[in-house]
Amino acid sequence: MKSAGIAGVPRLLLGVDDAADSLGIRRTKMYELLASGVIPTIRIGRRRLVAVSALEAYVEQRLRERV
Protein backbone atom coordinates (compact mmCIF):
# COMPACT_ATOMS: atom_id res chain seq x y z
CA MET A 1 0.00 0.00 0.00
CA LYS A 2 2.94 2.30 -0.51
CA SER A 3 1.90 5.63 -1.96
CA ALA A 4 4.46 7.36 -4.15
CA GLY A 5 5.34 10.87 -3.09
CA ILE A 6 7.68 13.36 -4.67
CA ALA A 7 10.25 11.80 -7.01
CA GLY A 8 8.84 8.33 -6.34
CA VAL A 9 9.85 8.31 -2.66
CA PRO A 10 7.25 6.34 -0.68
CA ARG A 11 5.03 8.46 1.56
CA LEU A 12 4.98 7.52 5.22
CA LEU A 13 2.00 9.69 6.14
CA LEU A 14 -1.27 10.40 4.37
CA GLY A 15 -3.92 13.03 4.85
CA VAL A 16 -7.34 11.82 5.92
CA ASP A 17 -8.78 11.98 2.40
CA ASP A 18 -5.87 10.03 0.92
CA ALA A 19 -6.05 7.48 3.74
CA ALA A 20 -9.77 6.97 3.08
CA ASP A 21 -9.08 6.56 -0.64
CA SER A 22 -6.40 3.98 0.16
CA LEU A 23 -8.93 1.90 2.08
CA GLY A 24 -11.68 2.45 -0.46
CA ILE A 25 -14.00 4.08 2.08
CA ARG A 26 -15.65 7.47 2.36
CA ARG A 27 -14.15 10.33 4.30
CA THR A 28 -16.95 10.19 6.91
CA LYS A 29 -16.23 6.54 7.74
CA MET A 30 -12.51 7.34 7.96
CA TYR A 31 -13.21 10.06 10.51
CA GLU A 32 -15.33 7.57 12.51
CA LEU A 33 -12.41 5.11 12.61
CA LEU A 34 -10.03 7.88 13.65
CA ALA A 35 -12.35 9.28 16.33
CA SER A 36 -12.84 5.82 17.85
CA GLY A 37 -9.08 5.27 17.98
CA VAL A 38 -9.23 2.21 15.73
CA ILE A 39 -6.69 3.88 13.44
CA PRO A 40 -4.21 6.16 15.20
CA THR A 41 -3.22 9.57 13.82
CA ILE A 42 -0.56 12.14 14.43
CA ARG A 43 -0.74 15.89 14.18
CA ILE A 44 1.83 18.02 12.46
CA GLY A 45 0.82 21.61 12.75
CA ARG A 46 -2.90 21.74 12.01
CA ARG A 47 -2.88 18.63 9.82
CA ARG A 48 -4.13 15.27 11.00
CA LEU A 49 -2.12 12.52 9.34
CA VAL A 50 -2.34 8.75 9.20
CA ALA A 51 0.73 6.53 8.96
CA VAL A 52 0.68 4.11 6.04
CA SER A 53 1.84 1.45 8.49
CA ALA A 54 -1.25 2.12 10.66
CA LEU A 55 -3.49 1.52 7.64
CA GLU A 56 -1.64 -1.69 6.83
CA ALA A 57 -1.99 -2.86 10.45
CA TYR A 58 -5.72 -2.10 10.39
CA VAL A 59 -6.22 -4.13 7.22
CA GLU A 60 -4.19 -7.05 8.62
CA GLN A 61 -6.24 -6.98 11.83
CA ARG A 62 -9.51 -6.99 9.90
CA LEU A 63 -8.32 -9.94 7.79
CA ARG A 64 -7.38 -11.90 10.93
CA GLU A 65 -10.83 -11.24 12.44
CA ARG A 66 -12.49 -12.89 9.43
CA VAL A 67 -10.82 -16.24 10.10
C-alpha positions in Angstrom: 0.0 0.0 0.0 2.9 2.3 -0.5 1.9 5.6 -2.0 4.5 7.4 -4.1 5.3 10.9 -3.1 7.7 13.4 -4.7 10.2 11.8 -7.0 8.8 8.3 -6.3 9.8 8.3 -2.7 7.2 6.3 -0.7 5.0 8.5 1.6 5.0 7.5 5.2 2.0 9.7 6.1 -1.3 10.4 4.4 -3.9 13.0 4.8 -7.3 11.8 5.9 -8.8 12.0 2.4 -5.9 10.0 0.9 -6.0 7.5 3.7 -9.8 7.0 3.1 -9.1 6.6 -0.6 -6.4 4.0 0.2 -8.9 1.9 2.1 -11.7 2.4 -0.5 -14.0 4.1 2.1 -15.6 7.5 2.4 -14.2 10.3 4.3 -16.9 10.2 6.9 -16.2 6.5 7.7 -12.5 7.3 8.0 -13.2 10.1 10.5 -15.3 7.6 12.5 -12.4 5.1 12.6 -10.0 7.9 13.6 -12.4 9.3 16.3 -12.8 5.8 17.9 -9.1 5.3 18.0 -9.2 2.2 15.7 -6.7 3.9 13.4 -4.2 6.2 15.2 -3.2 9.6 13.8 -0.6 12.1 14.4 -0.7 15.9 14.2 1.8 18.0 12.5 0.8 21.6 12.8 -2.9 21.7 12.0 -2.9 18.6 9.8 -4.1 15.3 11.0 -2.1 12.5 9.3 -2.3 8.7 9.2 0.7 6.5 9.0 0.7 4.1 6.0 1.8 1.4 8.5 -1.3 2.1 10.7 -3.5 1.5 7.6 -1.6 -1.7 6.8 -2.0 -2.9 10.5 -5.7 -2.1 10.4 -6.2 -4.1 7.2 -4.2 -7.0 8.6 -6.2 -7.0 11.8 -9.5 -7.0 9.9 -8.3 -9.9 7.8 -7.4 -11.9 10.9 -10.8 -11.2 12.4 -12.5 -12.9 9.4 -10.8 -16.2 10.1 
